Amino acid sequence: METLKRLGYRAGPSVLLVPDETNEDQNWQWGNGKQHAKASKESALERENTRGAANELTTEAIKRGLEHAESLKKLKKKEWIAKKRVNRDDESDYRDTKRNRTKGKTA
């Protein structure tokens, strides 16, 4: 390691940092699948519960989104009606002013 550092390497290769082997007994026997099947049943139940909760929350989110879209649509319509009223009032004021001018000139 010291030689590598002197040659400019900042970190040694990972092979040099592998821990020494331990003398623990390792079981390399094939299993019969019972352990996996038991774990699979439990996880299947958990997956079903998760799926149900996700579907329920998705349905609620869609419902809230549709309600929000409807409220925005109503708000936009109210704004449009208010703008139309203002424009109509402005036009009627303009017509009244124009009529008053023409009446004043002819009188």
Secondary structure, DSSP 8 states (H G I E B T S, - for coil): -HHHHHTT-SS--GGGG---------------SHHHHHHHHHHHHHHHHHHHHHHHHHHHHHHHHHHHHHHHHHHHHHHHHHHHHHHHHHHHHHHHHHHHHHHHHH-
